[in-house]
Amino acid sequence: MSINGLRNRAYKGAAVLVLGAALAATAGCGSDSSGSAAAGGGGAGVAQALALAQKSTTRPTSIGLTKPIGKPVPSGKKVVFISCGVAACEAQGDIIKQGAADLGWSAQTIGTDGSPEQLQNAFETALRDGADAIVLNAVNRASVAKQLEKAKQQGVAFVTSSSVDKTGDGILANVAGTQNSAKIGENMAAQIVADSHGKANTLYVNISAFQILQALGDQFKSSYAKYCPDCQYGSIDIPITALGKDAPDRIVSYLRSHPQVNYVVLSVSNALGSGLPAALRAAGLADKVKIVGQSGDSQTFQDLQAKSYNSIVPYDYYTVDYLMLDALARHFAGAKPQSALPPLWIVTPNNMPAEATKGLFPVVASYRDEFKKLWGK
């Protein structure tokens, strides 16, 4: 799930893009729900967690989509990607440009600061400039309802990713939505239960302003309970205003008041984890508390390489972006749509690829060849 651009949007007043997110600052450390997890499978649950964690720490070799389009994909289509304005979104523009070229199409990126006004203006610009398809991450239907209606009238296809909105009525595809978030949550729970051999006491750290994360958090909690009924669980919510500021201090404060915690789960590693390894070291907790997280930037993986993290589930921008293009290709070819979740990989210091410390990397090394084969290219 792509959260890199959401923080910037929130600061710019784009709460509508994450479905009414509560972006105002809150006092203290947020909610605290300590206690024992619900009933589960005991020893059998730990065995199940071990099996899933072993599978998930093996690097995927396939994108998971196998049905070819089977019809000619028309060339010459123009795709416009509306960028949220941060580095990850700009990198996505390059990935989409590459994928469009693989399809015989052209792609253009319109930069914005992530605010609703600029996103709407960019959408209007794309429509005026003759786009055949528009791509915008984490969209909220209500925020671009007027533009979506115009796109429908003009026959312009629209796809998104990491949105909580359903497809249909102007949204052709939503890649890596809530189902993907839930899959990540389940695998993170399995990793902790397996790593601890059923002796985990976990703090889950969330950013509730981002509604796409709710499915991740809910599934993590329920799977954690299923795999390890005797494992302890607590949670805190970090407000938007604390990101990049005192989020590590809030986490350390919780850990000091709950000394039995031995795992910290970050719903968005790069947003919540900046400075956290250093804060744990300063508090004398680095050897006691293991960090598991979802998503990450180059610094996150540098910290993982240094074993300051236990494991990270990276967000696979490459497959996500190509899946959005695949939905467009099938649409323009008149083929039946095919949905697939992005491949999931739990990255540890032992299996981390060297390129991870330098920036974005594909989870499936052969992703591009696989998609081109599906597209008849």
One Martini backbone bead per residue (centre of mass of N, CA, C, O) as a GRO file, in nm:
protein
  377
    1MET     BB    1   0.094   0.033   0.024
    2SER     BB    2   0.079   0.384  -0.053
    3ILE     BB    3   0.210   0.651   0.174
    4ASN     BB    4   0.419   0.865   0.088
    5GLY     BB    5   0.197   1.086  -0.022
    6LEU     BB    6  -0.009   1.130   0.219
    7ARG     BB    7   0.133   1.320   0.408
    8ASN     BB    8   0.150   1.558   0.217
    9ARG     BB    9  -0.156   1.582   0.173
   10ALA     BB   10  -0.235   1.640   0.460
   11TYR     BB   11  -0.074   1.908   0.493
   12LYS     BB   12  -0.245   2.027   0.233
   13GLY     BB   13  -0.560   1.939   0.289
   14ALA     BB   14  -0.625   1.616   0.180
   15ALA     BB   15  -0.852   1.450   0.339
   16VAL     BB   16  -1.042   1.344   0.110
   17LEU     BB   17  -0.834   1.118   0.004
   18VAL     BB   18  -0.892   0.961   0.306
   19LEU     BB   19  -1.183   0.964   0.400
   20GLY     BB   20  -1.202   1.170   0.646
   21ALA     BB   21  -0.954   1.231   0.788
   22ALA     BB   22  -0.804   1.278   1.103
   23LEU     BB   23  -0.570   1.558   1.115
   24ALA     BB   24  -0.574   1.638   1.387
   25ALA     BB   25  -0.441   1.696   1.671
   26THR     BB   26  -0.334   1.492   1.946
   27ALA     BB   27  -0.307   1.401   2.257
   28GLY     BB   28  -0.053   1.224   2.322
   29CYS     BB   29  -0.050   0.857   2.233
   30GLY     BB   30  -0.324   0.767   2.221
   31SER     BB   31  -0.432   0.467   2.197
   32ASP     BB   32  -0.479   0.199   2.456
   33SER     BB   33  -0.485  -0.175   2.403
   34SER     BB   34  -0.429  -0.373   2.627
   35GLY     BB   35  -0.373  -0.731   2.613
   36SER     BB   36  -0.514  -1.014   2.537
   37ALA     BB   37  -0.561  -1.221   2.303
   38ALA     BB   38  -0.751  -1.407   2.136
   39ALA     BB   39  -0.858  -1.687   2.043
   40GLY     BB   40  -0.686  -1.994   1.930
   41GLY     BB   41  -0.429  -2.250   1.827
   42GLY     BB   42  -0.176  -2.245   1.968
   43GLY     BB   43   0.054  -2.456   1.860
   44ALA     BB   44  -0.078  -2.462   1.580
   45GLY     BB   45  -0.052  -2.157   1.528
   46VAL     BB   46   0.256  -2.144   1.525
   47ALA     BB   47   0.292  -2.339   1.290
   48GLN     BB   48   0.139  -2.165   1.086
   49ALA     BB   49   0.324  -1.919   1.110
   50LEU     BB   50   0.584  -2.056   1.020
   51ALA     BB   51   0.486  -2.133   0.736
   52LEU     BB   52   0.416  -1.847   0.635
   53ALA     BB   53   0.690  -1.710   0.693
   54GLN     BB   54   0.856  -1.889   0.510
   55LYS     BB   55   0.708  -1.815   0.250
   56SER     BB   56   0.737  -1.490   0.275
   57THR     BB   57   1.070  -1.498   0.277
   58THR     BB   58   1.030  -1.578  -0.014
   59ARG     BB   59   1.100  -1.480  -0.314
   60PRO     BB   60   0.923  -1.393  -0.563
   61THR     BB   61   0.873  -1.520  -0.921
   62SER     BB   62   0.574  -1.393  -0.943
   63ILE     BB   63   0.294  -1.183  -1.007
   64GLY     BB   64   0.009  -1.373  -1.030
   65LEU     BB   65  -0.040  -1.328  -1.337
   66THR     BB   66  -0.160  -1.552  -1.619
   67LYS     BB   67  -0.366  -1.413  -1.812
   68PRO     BB   68  -0.390  -1.336  -2.112
   69ILE     BB   69  -0.539  -1.123  -2.318
   70GLY     BB   70  -0.575  -1.237  -2.637
   71LYS     BB   71  -0.555  -0.943  -2.755
   72PRO     BB   72  -0.513  -0.667  -2.913
   73VAL     BB   73  -0.323  -0.387  -2.831
   74PRO     BB   74  -0.358  -0.077  -2.868
   75SER     BB   75  -0.193   0.179  -2.990
   76GLY     BB   76  -0.127   0.523  -2.889
   77LYS     BB   77  -0.175   0.570  -2.603
   78LYS     BB   78  -0.262   0.811  -2.343
   79VAL     BB   79  -0.094   0.863  -2.036
   80VAL     BB   80  -0.183   1.005  -1.712
   81PHE     BB   81   0.013   1.102  -1.434
   82ILE     BB   82  -0.067   1.189  -1.102
   83SER     BB   83   0.125   1.352  -0.881
   84CYS     BB   84   0.191   1.407  -0.530
   85GLY     BB   85   0.514   1.531  -0.497
   86VAL     BB   86   0.692   1.294  -0.427
   87ALA     BB   87   0.939   1.074  -0.483
   88ALA     BB   88   0.767   0.817  -0.525
   89CYS     BB   89   0.579   0.940  -0.740
   90GLU     BB   90   0.798   1.011  -0.941
   91ALA     BB   91   0.890   0.718  -0.981
   92GLN     BB   92   0.620   0.620  -1.094
   93GLY     BB   93   0.631   0.780  -1.354
   94ASP     BB   94   0.866   0.609  -1.471
   95ILE     BB   95   0.725   0.334  -1.465
   96ILE     BB   96   0.483   0.412  -1.645
   97LYS     BB   97   0.649   0.494  -1.888
   98GLN     BB   98   0.771   0.216  -1.934
   99GLY     BB   99   0.502   0.056  -1.961
  100ALA     BB  100   0.386   0.216  -2.195
  101ALA     BB  101   0.612   0.145  -2.394
  102ASP     BB  102   0.555  -0.163  -2.386
  103LEU     BB  103   0.256  -0.093  -2.523
  104GLY     BB  104   0.284   0.162  -2.725
  105TRP     BB  105   0.288   0.412  -2.543
  106SER     BB  106   0.223   0.710  -2.366
  107ALA     BB  107   0.366   0.924  -2.098
  108GLN     BB  108   0.251   1.150  -1.839
  109THR     BB  109   0.347   1.394  -1.592
  110ILE     BB  110   0.169   1.554  -1.325
  111GLY     BB  111   0.243   1.785  -1.101
  112THR     BB  112   0.201   1.810  -0.742
  113ASP     BB  113   0.118   1.878  -0.386
  114GLY     BB  114  -0.160   1.700  -0.312
  115SER     BB  115  -0.386   1.876  -0.338
  116PRO     BB  116  -0.706   1.894  -0.436
  117GLU     BB  117  -0.678   2.127  -0.636
  118GLN     BB  118  -0.437   2.013  -0.802
  119LEU     BB  119  -0.562   1.743  -0.877
  120GLN     BB  120  -0.806   1.857  -1.027
  121ASN     BB  121  -0.644   2.026  -1.231
  122ALA     BB  122  -0.488   1.787  -1.351
  123PHE     BB  123  -0.733   1.637  -1.453
  124GLU     BB  124  -0.830   1.859  -1.644
  125THR     BB  125  -0.573   1.868  -1.815
  126ALA     BB  126  -0.582   1.577  -1.916
  127LEU     BB  127  -0.854   1.608  -2.065
  128ARG     BB  128  -0.767   1.843  -2.255
  129ASP     BB  129  -0.499   1.672  -2.369
  130GLY     BB  130  -0.610   1.373  -2.453
  131ALA     BB  131  -0.657   1.149  -2.264
  132ASP     BB  132  -0.715   0.795  -2.230
  133ALA     BB  133  -0.567   0.793  -1.941
  134ILE     BB  134  -0.584   0.786  -1.574
  135VAL     BB  135  -0.355   0.830  -1.291
  136LEU     BB  136  -0.442   0.791  -0.930
  137ASN     BB  137  -0.366   0.780  -0.616
  138ALA     BB  138  -0.565   0.739  -0.348
  139VAL     BB  139  -0.855   0.780  -0.415
  140ASN     BB  140  -1.143   0.994  -0.387
  141ARG     BB  141  -1.436   1.018  -0.528
  142ALA     BB  142  -1.540   1.292  -0.409
  143SER     BB  143  -1.286   1.470  -0.495
  144VAL     BB  144  -1.342   1.368  -0.829
  145ALA     BB  145  -1.636   1.358  -0.942
  146LYS     BB  146  -1.640   1.561  -1.174
  147GLN     BB  147  -1.401   1.433  -1.334
  148LEU     BB  148  -1.516   1.148  -1.366
  149GLU     BB  149  -1.760   1.232  -1.534
  150LYS     BB  150  -1.600   1.349  -1.768
  151ALA     BB  151  -1.447   1.091  -1.837
  152LYS     BB  152  -1.692   0.923  -1.911
  153GLN     BB  153  -1.794   1.111  -2.142
  154GLN     BB  154  -1.495   1.082  -2.296
  155GLY     BB  155  -1.369   0.786  -2.254
  156VAL     BB  156  -1.191   0.791  -1.991
  157ALA     BB  157  -0.974   0.613  -1.818
  158PHE     BB  158  -0.962   0.495  -1.465
  159VAL     BB  159  -0.695   0.456  -1.220
  160THR     BB  160  -0.595   0.298  -0.906
  161SER     BB  161  -0.446   0.303  -0.568
  162SER     BB  162  -0.487   0.265  -0.238
  163SER     BB  163  -0.801   0.244  -0.209
  164VAL     BB  164  -1.134   0.245  -0.052
  165ASP     BB  165  -1.262   0.232  -0.315
  166LYS     BB  166  -1.468   0.120  -0.547
  167THR     BB  167  -1.545  -0.007  -0.827
  168GLY     BB  168  -1.684   0.184  -1.055
  169ASP     BB  169  -1.814   0.462  -1.163
  170GLY     BB  170  -1.509   0.543  -1.309
  171ILE     BB  171  -1.357   0.289  -1.179
  172LEU     BB  172  -1.173   0.042  -1.315
  173ALA     BB  173  -0.929   0.035  -1.091
  174ASN     BB  174  -0.799  -0.114  -0.769
  175VAL     BB  175  -0.490  -0.133  -0.652
  176ALA     BB  176  -0.406  -0.226  -0.349
  177GLY     BB  177  -0.617  -0.257  -0.139
  178THR     BB  178  -0.764  -0.387   0.138
  179GLN     BB  179  -0.680  -0.680   0.074
  180ASN     BB  180  -0.377  -0.623   0.077
  181SER     BB  181  -0.360  -0.517   0.364
  182ALA     BB  182  -0.452  -0.779   0.498
  183LYS     BB  183  -0.223  -0.957   0.397
  184ILE     BB  184  -0.001  -0.806   0.542
  185GLY     BB  185  -0.106  -0.839   0.832
  186GLU     BB  186  -0.092  -1.148   0.845
  187ASN     BB  187   0.218  -1.175   0.785
  188MET     BB  188   0.321  -1.008   1.023
  189ALA     BB  189   0.204  -1.187   1.241
  190ALA     BB  190   0.353  -1.445   1.163
  191GLN     BB  191   0.641  -1.338   1.198
  192ILE     BB  192   0.625  -1.283   1.505
  193VAL     BB  193   0.535  -1.559   1.607
  194ALA     BB  194   0.771  -1.712   1.483
  195ASP     BB  195   1.014  -1.551   1.602
  196SER     BB  196   0.897  -1.596   1.913
  197HIS     BB  197   0.751  -1.870   1.959
  198GLY     BB  198   0.491  -1.748   2.114
  199LYS     BB  199   0.645  -1.470   2.278
  200ALA     BB  200   0.469  -1.212   2.230
  201ASN     BB  201   0.486  -0.844   2.278
  202THR     BB  202   0.278  -0.608   2.112
  203LEU     BB  203   0.320  -0.304   1.929
  204TYR     BB  204   0.084  -0.109   1.755
  205VAL     BB  205   0.148   0.132   1.495
  206ASN     BB  206  -0.056   0.402   1.392
  207ILE     BB  207  -0.242   0.583   1.115
  208SER     BB  208  -0.569   0.672   1.113
  209ALA     BB  209  -0.582   0.885   0.878
  210PHE     BB  210  -0.535   0.616   0.711
  211GLN     BB  211  -0.774   0.405   0.592
  212ILE     BB  212  -0.606   0.182   0.443
  213LEU     BB  213  -0.490   0.072   0.733
  214GLN     BB  214  -0.725  -0.077   0.874
  215ALA     BB  215  -0.703  -0.359   0.746
  216LEU     BB  216  -0.425  -0.418   0.853
  217GLY     BB  217  -0.482  -0.390   1.160
  218ASP     BB  218  -0.718  -0.591   1.183
  219GLN     BB  219  -0.566  -0.840   1.068
  220PHE     BB  220  -0.335  -0.847   1.260
  221LYS     BB  221  -0.494  -0.892   1.521
  222SER     BB  222  -0.648  -1.153   1.437
  223SER     BB  223  -0.399  -1.325   1.356
  224TYR     BB  224  -0.243  -1.302   1.618
  225ALA     BB  225  -0.466  -1.443   1.783
  226LYS     BB  226  -0.472  -1.709   1.626
  227TYR     BB  227  -0.161  -1.789   1.652
  228CYS     BB  228  -0.153  -1.627   1.960
  229PRO     BB  229  -0.339  -1.626   2.246
  230ASP     BB  230  -0.088  -1.545   2.458
  231CYS     BB  231  -0.035  -1.294   2.325
  232GLN     BB  232   0.042  -0.965   2.341
  233TYR     BB  233  -0.150  -0.645   2.307
  234GLY     BB  234  -0.093  -0.318   2.159
  235SER     BB  235  -0.191   0.038   2.099
  236ILE     BB  236  -0.115   0.320   1.883
  237ASP     BB  237  -0.168   0.661   1.781
  238ILE     BB  238  -0.042   0.867   1.520
  239PRO     BB  239  -0.030   1.175   1.435
  240ILE     BB  240   0.045   1.367   1.174
  241THR     BB  241   0.205   1.593   1.345
  242ALA     BB  242   0.435   1.369   1.441
  243LEU     BB  243   0.560   1.340   1.181
  244GLY     BB  244   0.901   1.400   1.193
  245LYS     BB  245   0.918   1.426   1.513
  246ASP     BB  246   0.774   1.252   1.799
  247ALA     BB  247   0.718   0.949   1.741
  248PRO     BB  248   0.954   0.801   1.886
  249ASP     BB  249   0.886   0.914   2.170
  250ARG     BB  250   0.607   0.781   2.193
  251ILE     BB  251   0.706   0.491   2.171
  252VAL     BB  252   0.907   0.493   2.407
  253SER     BB  253   0.706   0.570   2.625
  254TYR     BB  254   0.546   0.311   2.604
  255LEU     BB  255   0.778   0.109   2.659
  256ARG     BB  256   0.843   0.212   2.946
  257SER     BB  257   0.536   0.146   3.050
  258HIS     BB  258   0.593  -0.146   2.875
  259PRO     BB  259   0.843  -0.370   2.942
  260GLN     BB  260   0.726  -0.642   2.783
  261VAL     BB  261   0.784  -0.537   2.518
  262ASN     BB  262   0.930  -0.697   2.197
  263TYR     BB  263   0.735  -0.555   1.976
  264VAL     BB  264   0.722  -0.347   1.676
  265VAL     BB  265   0.460  -0.213   1.473
  266LEU     BB  266   0.461  -0.062   1.148
  267SER     BB  267   0.238   0.061   0.921
  268VAL     BB  268   0.473   0.291   0.845
  269SER     BB  269   0.798   0.299   0.840
  270ASN     BB  270   0.893   0.579   0.711
  271ALA     BB  271   0.701   0.754   0.897
  272LEU     BB  272   0.763   0.610   1.195
  273GLY     BB  273   1.092   0.520   1.181
  274SER     BB  274   1.222   0.785   1.195
  275GLY     BB  275   1.459   0.752   1.456
  276LEU     BB  276   1.394   0.489   1.620
  277PRO     BB  277   1.659   0.329   1.656
  278ALA     BB  278   1.800   0.558   1.812
  279ALA     BB  279   1.589   0.577   2.042
  280LEU     BB  280   1.632   0.287   2.144
  281ARG     BB  281   1.929   0.314   2.211
  282ALA     BB  282   1.901   0.553   2.412
  283ALA     BB  283   1.692   0.365   2.595
  284GLY     BB  284   1.799   0.059   2.599
  285LEU     BB  285   1.606  -0.122   2.362
  286ALA     BB  286   1.745  -0.258   2.107
  287ASP     BB  287   1.785  -0.561   2.238
  288LYS     BB  288   1.460  -0.606   2.302
  289VAL     BB  289   1.335  -0.459   2.046
  290LYS     BB  290   1.145  -0.536   1.764
  291ILE     BB  291   1.112  -0.443   1.418
  292VAL     BB  292   0.809  -0.419   1.224
  293GLY     BB  293   0.726  -0.345   0.872
  294GLN     BB  294   0.561  -0.125   0.636
  295SER     BB  295   0.734  -0.020   0.423
  296GLY     BB  296   0.995   0.180   0.247
  297ASP     BB  297   1.307   0.320   0.237
  298SER     BB  298   1.637   0.349   0.217
  299GLN     BB  299   1.671   0.389   0.526
  300THR     BB  300   1.516   0.144   0.619
  301PHE     BB  301   1.717  -0.062   0.475
  302GLN     BB  302   1.965   0.029   0.625
  303ASP     BB  303   1.852  -0.055   0.901
  304LEU     BB  304   1.813  -0.351   0.826
  305GLN     BB  305   2.110  -0.412   0.758
  306ALA     BB  306   2.182  -0.324   1.069
  307LYS     BB  307   1.954  -0.468   1.251
  308SER     BB  308   1.715  -0.257   1.347
  309TYR     BB  309   1.546  -0.463   1.199
  310ASN     BB  310   1.366  -0.751   1.138
  311SER     BB  311   1.132  -0.648   0.924
  312ILE     BB  312   1.000  -0.602   0.578
  313VAL     BB  313   0.724  -0.479   0.379
  314PRO     BB  314   0.725  -0.399   0.072
  315TYR     BB  315   0.633  -0.176  -0.175
  316ASP     BB  316   0.525  -0.270  -0.507
  317TYR     BB  317   0.538  -0.047  -0.749
  318TYR     BB  318   0.584  -0.204  -1.008
  319THR     BB  319   0.339  -0.396  -1.001
  320VAL     BB  320   0.121  -0.187  -0.948
  321ASP     BB  321   0.164  -0.019  -1.204
  322TYR     BB  322   0.130  -0.261  -1.405
  323LEU     BB  323  -0.158  -0.335  -1.314
  324MET     BB  324  -0.286  -0.074  -1.411
  325LEU     BB  325  -0.200  -0.115  -1.708
  326ASP     BB  326  -0.342  -0.385  -1.746
  327ALA     BB  327  -0.628  -0.279  -1.712
  328LEU     BB  328  -0.608  -0.093  -1.960
  329ALA     BB  329  -0.533  -0.300  -2.176
  330ARG     BB  330  -0.792  -0.473  -2.147
  331HIS     BB  331  -0.989  -0.248  -2.204
  332PHE     BB  332  -0.881  -0.167  -2.496
  333ALA     BB  333  -0.906  -0.481  -2.598
  334GLY     BB  334  -1.175  -0.618  -2.480
  335ALA     BB  335  -1.108  -0.760  -2.214
  336LYS     BB  336  -1.108  -0.934  -1.941
  337PRO     BB  337  -1.073  -0.871  -1.629
  338GLN     BB  338  -0.783  -0.886  -1.398
  339SER     BB  339  -0.708  -0.982  -1.075
  340ALA     BB  340  -0.436  -0.883  -0.841
  341LEU     BB  341  -0.206  -0.925  -0.608
  342PRO     BB  342   0.061  -0.825  -0.490
  343PRO     BB  343   0.348  -0.934  -0.415
  344LEU     BB  344   0.484  -1.091  -0.120
  345TRP     BB  345   0.760  -0.970   0.098
  346ILE     BB  346   0.978  -1.066   0.351
  347VAL     BB  347   1.232  -0.862   0.472
  348THR     BB  348   1.563  -0.931   0.567
  349PRO     BB  349   1.894  -0.926   0.640
  350ASN     BB  350   1.931  -1.212   0.478
  351ASN     BB  351   1.736  -1.129   0.196
  352MET     BB  352   1.842  -0.861   0.106
  353PRO     BB  353   1.875  -0.656  -0.142
  354ALA     BB  354   2.108  -0.431  -0.243
  355GLU     BB  355   1.901  -0.215  -0.377
  356ALA     BB  356   1.733  -0.124  -0.122
  357THR     BB  357   1.939   0.115  -0.021
  358LYS     BB  358   1.869   0.303  -0.300
  359GLY     BB  359   1.553   0.219  -0.327
  360LEU     BB  360   1.352   0.118  -0.541
  361PHE     BB  361   1.214  -0.222  -0.583
  362PRO     BB  362   1.150  -0.521  -0.715
  363VAL     BB  363   1.015  -0.813  -0.611
  364VAL     BB  364   1.001  -0.901  -0.914
  365ALA     BB  365   1.245  -0.926  -1.141
  366SER     BB  366   1.041  -1.034  -1.395
  367TYR     BB  367   0.791  -0.845  -1.434
  368ARG     BB  368   0.821  -0.726  -1.722
  369ASP     BB  369   0.821  -0.990  -1.886
  370GLU     BB  370   0.545  -1.092  -1.787
  371PHE     BB  371   0.370  -0.862  -1.894
  372LYS     BB  372   0.454  -0.872  -2.193
  373LYS     BB  373   0.341  -1.153  -2.235
  374LEU     BB  374   0.044  -1.084  -2.164
  375TRP     BB  375   0.044  -0.849  -2.400
  376GLY     BB  376   0.206  -0.938  -2.661
  377LYS     BB  377   0.529  -0.795  -2.635
   0.00000   0.00000   0.00000
